[in-house]
Amino acid sequence: MAKKTLYVFRAENGIWRKELSDKIGVDETTLKQIEDEPEVPQEIAEKVISAYGLPQNYFTVDPNAKEK
């Protein structure tokens, strides 16, 4: 199942890596490495979800799945 990546989140919301880095307290280099991964680590996902008020399952749902 396809999942949202950190890169997809930033692209969809027009957020620069530096901005996200500052907001969640994670080094930009670390974020770059995470963006290259197919899944967002739980710790990072929780920080982003909390900082941006996202649904708890934001990074685990298939963005291509159709709502029923």
C-alpha positions as CSV (number, residue, x, y, z in Angstrom):
1,M,0.0,0.0,0.0
2,A,1.3,3.4,-0.9
3,K,1.7,5.8,2.0
4,K,2.3,9.5,2.3
5,T,5.9,10.5,2.6
6,L,7.4,13.5,4.3
7,Y,8.3,14.9,0.9
8,V,4.6,14.5,-0.3
9,F,3.5,16.3,2.9
10,R,5.8,19.2,2.2
11,A,5.0,19.4,-1.5
12,E,1.3,19.4,-0.9
13,N,1.5,22.1,1.7
14,G,4.2,24.3,0.2
15,I,6.5,23.9,3.2
16,W,10.2,24.3,2.9
17,R,12.5,21.8,4.5
18,K,14.0,24.5,6.7
19,E,10.6,25.6,7.9
20,L,9.6,22.0,8.8
21,S,13.0,21.4,10.4
22,D,12.6,24.5,12.7
23,K,9.0,23.7,13.6
24,I,9.6,20.1,14.7
25,G,13.1,20.5,16.0
26,V,14.9,18.1,13.6
27,D,18.0,18.8,11.6
28,E,17.5,19.5,7.9
29,T,19.9,16.8,6.9
30,T,18.0,14.3,8.9
31,L,14.7,15.4,7.2
32,K,16.4,15.0,3.8
33,Q,17.3,11.4,4.6
34,I,13.8,10.7,5.9
35,E,12.3,12.1,2.7
36,D,14.2,9.5,0.7
37,E,12.6,6.7,2.7
38,P,9.3,5.1,1.8
39,E,7.9,5.5,5.3
40,V,8.1,8.2,7.9
41,P,9.5,7.0,11.2
42,Q,6.9,7.1,14.0
43,E,8.7,9.7,16.1
44,I,9.0,12.1,13.2
45,A,5.4,11.4,12.1
46,E,4.1,12.2,15.6
47,K,6.0,15.5,15.6
48,V,4.6,16.6,12.2
49,I,1.1,15.5,13.1
50,S,1.2,17.4,16.3
51,A,2.8,20.5,14.9
52,Y,0.4,20.8,12.0
53,G,-2.8,19.4,13.5
54,L,-3.0,16.4,11.1
55,P,-5.1,13.2,11.6
56,Q,-3.3,10.5,13.5
57,N,-3.3,8.2,10.4
58,Y,-2.0,10.9,8.0
59,F,1.2,9.1,7.1
60,T,-0.3,5.6,7.1
61,V,-3.2,6.0,4.7
62,D,-3.0,5.3,1.0
63,P,-3.3,8.7,-0.7
64,N,-4.5,7.0,-3.8
65,A,-7.3,5.1,-2.1
66,K,-10.8,6.2,-3.0
67,E,-13.2,7.1,-0.1
68,K,-16.2,4.8,0.0
